[in-house]
């Protein structure tokens, strides 16, 4: 009898090991921690991030700027310094090779990076080489690349161009997304991929997270999702999904600032400043208004902020202004500069 009990217990323990079962006590003892930040206040390492948007909204610029920031230590959007330098593998098949080269060079100038500096940055571009991640040989090749380079961030531009699955099929795209998760977990890397949004349709009630094109398993499998929308003179950036993003404050958008440095074209991606938002609020408070009106005014200039984040920011700002004596509550829900 004792032998049988011991055999059952041993078999149970063997099953736990085989299935990597985690006891509740282990799951909750604090030993399992989220990944480190990829940037201070923006994104986590070892996560899967989708950057979606219509054509020409800046998705490729966003990815290249992120790669340059991670390689150089320069702050992304001038606001988010990388936690540490990372080695990047960028697989691009959405634009001609000369277009990638031009954008990378302009962004490097915008960052103030010289050609001599670029020689020391650990970013590899594989462009228009017909890479198909769903091919059987891809994982073997990627493993060899990892053993040689120890890359820490993988970028794919765009998702559609690097697989052979039917984009609208949840069953087929589940295989693609599972493969990306396997790459993320096997190599302990962050993956960022660009993707297109669906064409707008009348009466479409989907949430922002599911406005991307194709199967719903694509946004459903992503850990982070940034959605880019072209504004009048800027790009709005919504943030419909962020696993483990408590305390993060991603930008609500950015401007693509083109200029000339030493006679050569340059590009900078510049996020809205906190001061610009405060100016809008102060202007609205001159005449006074309800909380709803103040939120609407702030959202006019910064749609990417979103109603919930705008409301939270307004509430915090009003309480701080009330405490300092710069604003008063005239009536319930109505505020004005003092």
Secondary structure, 3 states (H helix, E strand, C coil): CHHHHHHHHHHHHHHHHHCCCCCHHHHCCCCCCCCCEEECCEEECCCEEEEEECCCCCHHHHHHHHHHHHHHCCCECCCECECCCCCEEEEECCCCHHHHHHHHHHHHHHCCCCHHHHCCCCEEEEECCCCCCCCCCHHHHHHHHHHHHCCCEEEEECHHHHCCCCCCCHHHHHHHHHHHHHHHHHHCCEEEEEEEECCCCCCCCCCHHHCECCCCHHHHHCCEEEEEEECCCCEEEEEEEECCCCCCCCCCEEEEEEEEECCEEEEEEEECCHHHHHHHHHHHHHHCEEHHHHHHHHHHHCHHHCHHHHHHHHHHHHHHHHHHCCEEEEECCEEEEC
